Amino acid sequence: MSAVAQAPLLVGRYAIFDRIAAGGMATVHIARLVGQGGFARTVAVKRLHPQFALDPEFVAMFLDEARLAARIRDPHVVATVDIVNGDGELFLVMEYVEGESLSTLVRLAREAEARPPVDVAAGIVAQALHGLHAAHEARNDLGEPLHLVHRDVSPQNVLVGTDGVARVLDFGVAKALGKLHTTREGQLKGKLGYLAPEQVLGHPVTRCSDVFAAAVVLWEALVGKRLFASDSEGNVLRRIMDGLVDRPSQHAADLPTALEAVVMKGLAREPFDRYESALAMAEAIEGAVTVAPPRAIADWMRGLAGERLRARAELVATIESSSAVGPTDSGPRSGVTRSAVAPTVADEPEKAQTSVSVASDRERPPSRRVSPAWIAVGTVAMAGVIVTAFVAGRNASRVEAKGAPASTATSAPSGEVPAPAAATSSPAPGSEPAASGQPATSGPAPAPAPAPAPAPVPAPAHGGAKAPARAPHVRPSPAPSGTSLYTRE
């Protein structure tokens, strides 16, 4: 493994570096969380393979894994830190654990023509069972049981850290209440050689199904080879359904009888013949043999996989030094600059990253934003109203300057002759009416008014003073309601 870190992929605050593991659905990368004030943290990021990233079923499984793993709080379960969305691609962020999977350790021991020590194998599986029990007891935000079943317990999903602590990971196919993804009828979830008989037969799975898979893991760790190895999948399924299981002592004669009894009870064909919980099986293992403490497990692992661990430690050290930040920096200082990296998923600091909350079992509805098209329509409509108001205002000014039309003149008191409008000129003899709605006059035309001043209004009957006629006042209404924008007063 090279100690030269590749150019990172930037997703929000995370710089994703080299791949350290790969599976059927996703790859796992070393990454760095870089924050303000010099804060930085090394994490592991799980990334779906491109062919699965656009599949709604696999995306739902991915989200379920994050939501369910976040509900489990135990030192024997790999903690989920975050899940981020960058350009439509999901990334699951987990704590980084320096170590190796149990499957790798068993394989390295087999290549060295050895088997894991009995106390080490027993200690690793007992710790993993404690993590499984914590998963089985997980509850949602309301304190209700999730009835979670892992369904994929295998040596690949047991991570042994350099601190000697075993941790369970990968809840991607777990079964629980309130999941986004539902298994289709007839679908098998999990690795073939670790399925419980009830899973193969399509019966409901329970925590006892995980107990069966853990017993298979313990059998293989003690013996150093696969339990249900066969040249065809059909033979594997037949052996599982028929309960055809060899006793561990047939392949490892030095195994303690009490520990072998624990293994065989965990491998019982019927769920009610097994241990009722992962915790009960862990306690049975610890009662059958003296399990190795974490320090002894760490020493054994370093002696077996020292070169792999050193190479990965050098890679992590290179990544951490190249992405180091100062107290006032907001990003990587060298080797992870935005101008010198490979194409990024999200390369704009102001671009909001969608973060999905994994600590809650309820999804928030997406925020509603006003479309730019509606903003444009509203702006045009407002401009139209302003122009209409301006034109109407100019027309009203002209009306005031020329005088009110005859149709708007107020009626005079009884017995009086109303004065003509100030702005209306007398028609010539034989001419047409001056305005629409005005009756034509007959006989000699009266003399035109010598001045533009309004004509006097006849005095009231009681002999009061004469008042000049006033043109009607026009004012806009407070709001454009009704049938017109303006009303007359």
Beta strands, then each sheet from edge to edge (+ up, - down):
strand 1: 9-11
strand 2: 14-22
strand 3: 26-34
strand 4: 40-48
strand 5: 80-86
strand 6: 89-95
strand 7: 99-101
strand 8: 158-161
strand 9: 166-168
strand 10: 354-355
strand 11: 474-476
strand 12: 486-488
sheet 1: 1+ 2- 3+ 4- 6+ 5- 10+
sheet 2: 7+ 8- 9+
sheet 3: 11+ 12-
end
